[in-house]
């Protein structure tokens, strides 16, 4: 094998081209993994958001049901029948 300037330059060019192609392939592979990861994260976030909204809706429904039960009591006697001063005297 003859080692001269031409073979060294040709070898450097060949290594550069192979390195460029290899790096390009690695970057494409990494990008595909990142996109899959991103899609999986979005799906998980969507699922968690849906569950959170469902819990909020159930909590709102429970609060509304509880208020419906208590509302007639609030409307009937929201103010005490005896004045506050008389109650304070009874307590003391």
N, C-alpha and C positions, 0 to 999 in steps of 0.2 A: 504494500500500500504506500502510495506516494503522499506525503504530507507537504503541501505547499499552500500558498496564500489562497488559491482558488478553492481548495477543499475545505479550508478553515472557514472562509466566508460562506461557502455553500452550506456547511454544517450549521453555522450560526443562523442563517436564514431558515433552514429547515427546522431547527429547534424553535425558532421564533414563531413560525407558522403553526407548528404542532402545538406549542404552548398556547398560542392565541385561540386555536380551535378548542383545545382542552378547557381553557378557562371559560370560553363561551358556553361550552356544554355544561360545565359545572354551574355557571350562573343561571342557565335555563332550568337546570334541575332544582337549584335552590329557590328559584322563583316559583316553580310549580309547587314545591313543598310549602312555601310561604302563602301562596294563594289557597291551597287546601286548608292550611291552618286558619287563615282568615275566614274562610267560609264556615269552618267548624265553629270558630268563635262567634260568628254572627248567628249561627243556628242556636248555639247555647244561650246567647244573649236574648234572642227572640223568645226562646222557650222560658227563660227566667222572667222576662218582661211580661209575658202572657200569664205566668203563674202569679206574679206580683199584682197585676191588674185584677186577676180573679180573686185573690185574697182581699184586695181593697174593696171590690164590689161586694163580696160576702160580708165584710166588716160594715160597710155602709148599709147593707140590707139589714143586718142584725141591729145596728144602731137605730135605723128607721122603725123596725119592729118594736124595739124597746121604747122608743119615743111615742109610738102609737098607743102603747099600753099605759104610759105615764101621762100622756097629754090630757085625758079627761080629768085626771086628778089635779093637774096644774090649773086647768081652767076653772074648776069648781071652787077651790079654796086656795088661791095663791097667796092671799093675805090672811094673817091670823085673825081669829074672831075677837080676841081680847087685845087691848092696846099693849104696846111694848113696855110702857112704864109699869103697868100692873104686873106683868110677867116678871120684870126685874125685881119688883118688891117681893114677889112670892119666892123667888130663888134665894134672895138674901136672907 
